[in-house]
Every structure is written in C-alpha cells, then in structure tokens.
Amino acid sequence: MRTPPIEWLEKAIAISSVTHQSNEEIVRFLIPLLKETGLKVHTQEVKENGQTFYNLIAYSHSLSSPNLLVLNTHLDTVSGGDHSAWTKTQGNPFKLTRVKNRLYGLGTADVKLDFLCKIWAARLAKPWKRPFAVVGTFGEERGLVGVTHLFKIKTFKPKYALVGEPSNLELIYAHKGHLIFSLSTELPTNSRKSKEFKKSWKGKSAHSSTPDLGDNAIRKGLTDIFKRGLGLVSIEGGTDSNRIPDLCTAILVDEKNRATQDLLALLTELDEVSKELKKLKDNRFNPASSQISLNQAITENRKLHLTFDIRLLPSMIPNKLRQRIEEISTKNRFKMTFWSVDSAMKGSKNGALINQASKSLKLCGVKAVKKTKASSTEAAIYQLHGAEAIVFGPGISVGNVHRPNEHNSLEQLSLATAFYTQMLRLPAGGTA
C-alpha cells in the first residue's frame, strides 16, 4: 500500500483538533499506531487555561542521537468556519470525502494526513539506518506554541528537521515571519432612544499570508458602517488569528457613535502603515511584500477586541513595528492586550538536509524544486535551536488551506510517503 490505510485517514479527519481545544483525542488515536510501528513513544503534557495539550514524540533510537532527524507535523487545525460552505463534504468539515483523486476535509492538507504518511513511511523504511523522531505538536495555528515547549526537553537536540506543511512537494528553505496583535477598547453606552438593528456581511476565507485571495467580511462590514454613518453596538467576525474572515455580523444604531469614530480613526492610520509595508519588497516571496490583515473583531462584556497580523519579511524589525502599532492604538483609545512574533526563516538552498531531500525526491521521480513560503512555520523554531530545517509536505497551500473544501490528492500523499521512506533509509550520517 503506497498511502496510509484509508481508515487511518478517515479517523484522523473525524477527530476535531481545532487549535484552542485539547488535542488529547487525536493523540490517543495516534499513540497505538506509533507503538505498533516499533517506535518508543513519549508525550509532553502542557496545561493552558484549564485544558490539557500534548506534544507527541516517537523515536527510533535515542532523542540524544547526534544526527537526529525530526519529522515534525502539527496536529491542530484552524476552526471549520461556516460549515455550510463545505459543499464537498456535505456540510461537515470533519468527514473525509473522496472525489476522484482528491480527499476533502479539515486537516487533509494542513496538515494532519502528513503525520500519517510519516508513520507509514517509518513502517516501510525498516530496518532503520538513521536515528529519527516523528513529532506531532499542538498549538501551531495560534503562534507555534507547542514546538517551543519541545525544546524544554533537555535531550531534544535535533540536527535536522523536516517540518510538515502543504508545499506541493516543493522544498521550502525560507519563509516570512508572523506578527500578531490584539487590541481592545471600551464600547460606549448608547442612548435608549437609539433603535438597534442587526446586519451581516459575507466574504470569502483565505490564509492571511495571502489576503488578496480572500474577501474580508469584517472589512466589508466596517466599510459599510463608516459609509452609512452608523453606530456600532457589537460585532462578531472571524474565528482565527491567521485567516481572512468569511462572515461578520454587527448590532448597530442609526447614528454614528464614539465606537465607530475611534475605530475609523484607528483603521485609517493602520491602513497607512499597511501601504508603507507594501512598498517594501523581497521578490523571493509571493506575495513579495507585507500588509496588515484584520482577522477578528469580537465584542465581549462591552469591550471591542480586534486581532490582526503582519507577515514579516526577513529584513523587518518586529519591535519597531510593535512600538508604532502601540502608539497608534493608544492615540485612538485602544489598548494593546497581546502581541506575538514568529521568526522568519532565512534558510539556505545548499545545506546538507536540503541536498539529502533533493536526492531523495529525485529517487521518487519528483523534480526537486526549492522555494520560499509567505507564511510562518515551526521550521524557524528548529532553526533558532541550531537544527537545519526545511518545510515539505503533500498538498497545495495557497488558495486551499484555511478555507472550506480544503483538499489533498492521493497522488501527493503517496509521493510524500515514498519521499519520507527514502529519507529514513539513508545511513546514520544522512549522506546518500
């Protein structure tokens, strides 16, 4: 069998592992598969806000092996969004659905099925010639949370890391960074004479690294509100910090209030920053520039919370941007409540790992293509800790992930499995 068993694929997609929910169920499903493969299994437990999350680590020889190769995949996904938009899966993003050579479902490309390909490859590659670990992380979709905990394990010092993300079987050697901001402000109490009404706007979801491929429902709604001079009472839009929202709903009043005035002033200044960012270009990336993407607007307890992000070019200085955003926020009566930065990965086209990967791909009949990526990944964390890292995986990213009807192809899953098998058959030092 060239791909993992279909029952594995169906079960992995059926288990919800949305990033803000505990990933215990999918970890419990995967542990027996790893043990049956002959790997030693270890879990790293992390408590967050009353929930339990796990990093899953399975290894062949020893985590302290000097030439350890890590095959890393994050087990979490973004939320399913508007389930009715999942037309290929009968409105259920957790139902793996085959249409000809394609498999549809949340996590088919980003990126749960990749983990199963790695387990299957480990079985096919026996007897193992090189030390390796198959690692499943939590919290990638909300700031690469899980992978940072991995390096608290003193014996975990990989030399190489193959980080799973949909890359269309291309070898990603460099990618952008990711800066996330959350702002909040108190909402004013409206006059009792003001009659409230509800209005909704629909857009099109997309990954926030390629915002022009989507239609931002929050932006569409706010433009309408500002244009008509309406007052904002509450707003609900967006489900994730890294996805263009496809639905926005607001409670409004007929007269402009302080909330809309402050919000308009804030967004006007942020749009100026975004225009400046667009002028800075690095043509290795697509898109070549950065911009601000407003991904969430939520009202809770009379407070308006906004979340937006910036995809950083390697040359950008995150702290300077943070300082400027904070100044703009304070000026317009908003408070910065959270910010985080995921590093860009500079990488190299000619490292030992990418050369191994290129040769292994060619042996599988796949042309080795070296590229960059517009979004951030866990590979940057591995690189920061001294490992040579590249990003690779089956499936298409742009225009496919973080939106309904996400899919992968059986052909790419098969080729990815063959590639991982070939990599695990290399000698201990990794030379072909």
N, C-alpha and C positions, 0 to 999 in steps of 0.2 A: 504493500500500500504506500503510495507516494505522499499522501497527506494524512494527518491525524484522523482517527476514526470519526465518522460523522456524529456519533452520539456524544463525543467529547465537545465537538464544535457547538452542537445544539445546547448542551448543558451550560457551557461557558457563557453563551449569549443570554440564556434564560435567567441566569443569576444576575440580579441587579448589583452592580458595584459602582454606583454613582459616587462621585468623589467625596461628598460630605457625609456619606453613610458608611458605617463599618463594613470592611471588606472580609469579615470573618467567614461568611458563607462560601465565597469563591476560594478562599484559602483552604478551607476544609475539603472542598471538592478536589483541589489540586494536589494536596499532600499525598494521598494514596498513589496517584499517578506517578509522582516523583519517586516514591519509595519502591514501587514496582519496577521502575527503571533501573534501580540499583544505586540510587544516589542517597547520600546522607542528607537529612533534612533538618533545618533549624528555622525557627520563627523568632522574629524580633517584635515584641509587643510594645505598642505606644498608646497611651491614653490621651485623648483630646476631647475636652468638653463633655465628659461623661461617656464617650464612645471609645471602643477599642479597635485599633487598626493594627495590621501586621505587615511587616516585610517578610517575604518568603525566600529562604536561601537554601538551595540544594547544591551539593558539591560532590565532585568525583574523588578527589584525593585529600587535599587539605586547603583550607582557606588561606593558610600562610605560605602556600607554594609560591616560589619566586617568580614563576612565569604564568601566574593565574590569569586565565581568560574568563571574563564575566559576560554572560549573555543576559542582558537586562531588559525587562519589559514591565511597564506599569500596568497594574491590574484594574485601575479605576477608569471611569469614563465621565464625560460630561453628562448632564441630565438628558432625558429623551425629548425635552421641549414639548411642542404641540404634537401629541400622539396621533391626531387625525391626519397630520401631514405625512406620516409613514405609510404611504399608499402601497408600497411593495410588500409590506408585512401585515396588511390588514389592520392597521392602526395600532400595532403592538411592536415597539422597538426591540423588545426582548424575545421576539420569535424569529429564530433563524429561518430564512426563507430563500430557497434556491430558485433562481430564474435563469435557465440555461447554464452558462458558466459562472454566473455571479451568485454570491452569497450576501444577502441583505440582513442588517441588524445592527444595533448599537454596540460598537466594540469590534465589529468584523475587521475594520481597517485600523482603528485607533483604540486599542491595539491588542485586545485580548487573544485573538486567534494566533498572533505571533508567538505568544508564550507556549501554546500547544505545539506549534511547529518545532520549537526548540526542545521540548520534551521528546517528541517523536524522533527528532534528529539524534538525540542522545542515545535512544534505543538502537537506531540504525548504525551508529558510529562505533559500537562495541567491537572489540576491546578498545578502551580509550587510551590514546597515546599521549595526550596532553592534559594537564590539570585544568579543570574548568568549574565554573559555578553558574547555575541557572537561577536568576534572581527576579522575583516579582515584587514590585514596590506599590505603595499606596500614595495617594495624595499628589500625584504628578500634575493633575489638572487644576490644582489650586496652589501652585507655587513650588513644585518639585519638593514637597515636604518629606516624603518617605525616604528618598535617596540620601538626603542629608543625614538622616538617622543611621543609615548603614555604616557610615564612617566613624560612628561611635564604638563600633566593634573593633577592638584593638588589633585583632588578627586579620581584619579585612583590608588587604593592601593589593588590589589587582594591578597587574601590569598592563593589561589590555581590556577594553570594554566595547562590546558590540551592543549598542543601545537601540532597542526596537521602537521604531516609528514608521508609519507608512511612507516609503520613499520611492515607490515604483521600482524597487530592486536596484536603485542607484545608491552609490556610496556617498554619504553626506559628511564632508570633512570640516565644515564651518557653518555656523548659524548665528542669527541675531540673538540679542538678549531680550529680556521682557521686564518692563517696569509697570507695576500695578498700583493704582491709587484708589482709596476710598475717602470720600468727603461727606460731611453731614451738616445740616442746618436745621434750626427750629422752624416749624411751619407756623405762620400767624393764625390766630383765631378769626374766622370770617364772620361778618355781620349776619345776624339772624335773618335779616331781610333778604339776603342773597339766596337765591334758589339754586340748589345744587343739581347737577346732571352728570351723566356718565357718557364717556366717549372712548372708542377703541380704534386702534390703527394696526394694520397688518404689514409685515415686512417679509424679508427673506433672510434666513440664518446663514452664517458663514463663519469660518475661523477668523478670529480678529487679526491674525497676521496678514490676511488678505481681505480687508474690509470692503474693498470695492466690488468684490464678488457677491456681497450681500446687499440688503436694503434695510437699513437700520430703523426699526419700528419706533424706538424711543425718539430718535432724531426727527422722524416724520411727524410724530405726535407733538413734540415741542415746537417745531416749526409752525404747525397749525395753530397751536395755543398762542404763540407770540404774535402771529399774523392777525389773529382774530381778537387780540386784546383780552384774553380770558384769564381768570384767576385759578391758580392751582390749589386744590384741597388735598388730594392724594394722587399717587401714581404707582403703578406696578408694571415693570417691564424688564425683561432679561432674566436669565436663570443662572448664568455662569460669568465669571470674570474675563473669560477669553473667547467669547462667542458673540457675534452680532445678533441682537435680539430680533425675533420674528413677530413679537406681539407686545403691544403696550396698551394699557387701559388707565384712564385717569378720571377722577371726580373733579368737576370744575364748577366755577361760578361765572356769571356773565361779565363781571368787571375785573379788570386787572388788579392783582394784589401784590404785596411785597414779595411773596414767594416767586412769582413769575418775573418780577423786576430783577431780583437778585440772581435768579437762575439765568436770565437772558444776559445780564452783565458778565457773569462767570463764564458762560459758554462762548460769548463773544471774544473774551480775552484768551480762552483756551484755543479757540479756532485760529487766533493769530499765531500762537505758539505752534500749532499744527502746520500752518502754512510755512513757517520757518523751517520746521523739521523736514518738510517735503523738498526743500531746496538742497538738503544735504544728501548726496547720493553715493552709493557703493554698488557699482554695476555687477559685482559678483552675485548680488541677491535679486530676487524677484518677489515683490517689488523692490526697487533699488533704494527707496527712501523709507522714512518712518512717518507716522502720523498718530494723532490721538484718536482712540476709538472708544466711544461711550457705550458700555456693555450692560450696565444695570442701573435702574432707577427704582427705588423701593421706598415706600412710606411705612414707618413703624413708630407707634407711640408719639404721634405728632412731630416726627422728625423725617426729613427727606435725606436718603442715603444714595449717593452716586458712586459708581465704580467704573473706572476707565483704565485703559492701558496704552503703552507705547512700546513698539518693537524697536529695540535699540540696535543701531549699527555698532560694530566693534569699536569704532573711534569715539563714540559718545561717552560723556561722563555723567553717570546716573545722579550723583549728588547735586550737580549744578541744576539739572532738570527738577529734581525734588525740591530744591530751595525755591526755584522760580514758581513751581506749581503751588507751593505752600504760601508764598507771598500773594499770588492771585486769589487763592482761596480766602485767606484772612481779609483781604481788601473787600471781598464781596460777601462777608458774613458766613462763610463756610469754614468748617474745621476739618483738618486732615486727621482722620481717625486710624488710618492704616496705609502703609506703603511697603512694597517688597520689590526686590530686584533679583532676577535670574540672569546670571552672567551670559554674555555672548561666548561662543566658542570660535577661537581663531583657527586652530587646526592646521593641518599640513596635507598636501597632496602626496607626499612621498615618505610617510612614516612606515615602520615595519608592519603595523597591523593593516593599513590600507593596501600595502603591497601583497600581504597574505590574502586579503579579501579579494583583491583583483584577480589573482591567480586562481583562487577557488571558484569565483564566479565563472571564469572562462572555462574551467573544467566542467561546469554545469551547463555550458552552452549559452551563457549570458554575457553580453558585452559589458565590460567594466566601465561605468560612467561615473565620474567624480563631480559632485555638485555641492552647492550650498543650500541652506534652508532658511526661510523667512521667520519661522517660529523658533522658540527656545525648547531645549530638551535636557534630559538628565545627563547627556554626554558631557556638558560643560562642568557638571559637578565632579564627574570622574576625572576630567582633565585637571581641574583645580587640585585634586588629590594625587596627581602625579601619574595617572594612567593615560596611555594613548587611547583615544576614544573616537569611534565613528558611529554614525547613525545609519541604520539599514532596516528595511522591513518590506513585507509584501503590501500591496495596495497603493492607491492614489491618495494623496493628502489634499491638494488644492481643489476646491470645489466639491469635496466629498465628505470630509470629516467635520464634526460639529454642526451637522445639519441632517434633516430627515433623509431616509433612504441611503444612509451610509452603506457602502458595499466593499467587497473584496472579490478577487477572482480565484477560482480553484487552481488555475494555471500558476498564478503568482505564489499562492500558498505552497504548491508543490515545489516550485523552483527555490523558494526560500528554505524549505525543509532540506532540499538537496544541498544548498549552499552551507547551511549550518552543519550538516553531516560532514561535508568536506572539510570545514574549518576544524571540527573536532577530531578528524583523522590525522591532522598534522602532528609531527613529533613534538616532544615536550617543549622545545625551544620555539616552536611555531614556524620554523622555516620549511618551505615547501620542498 
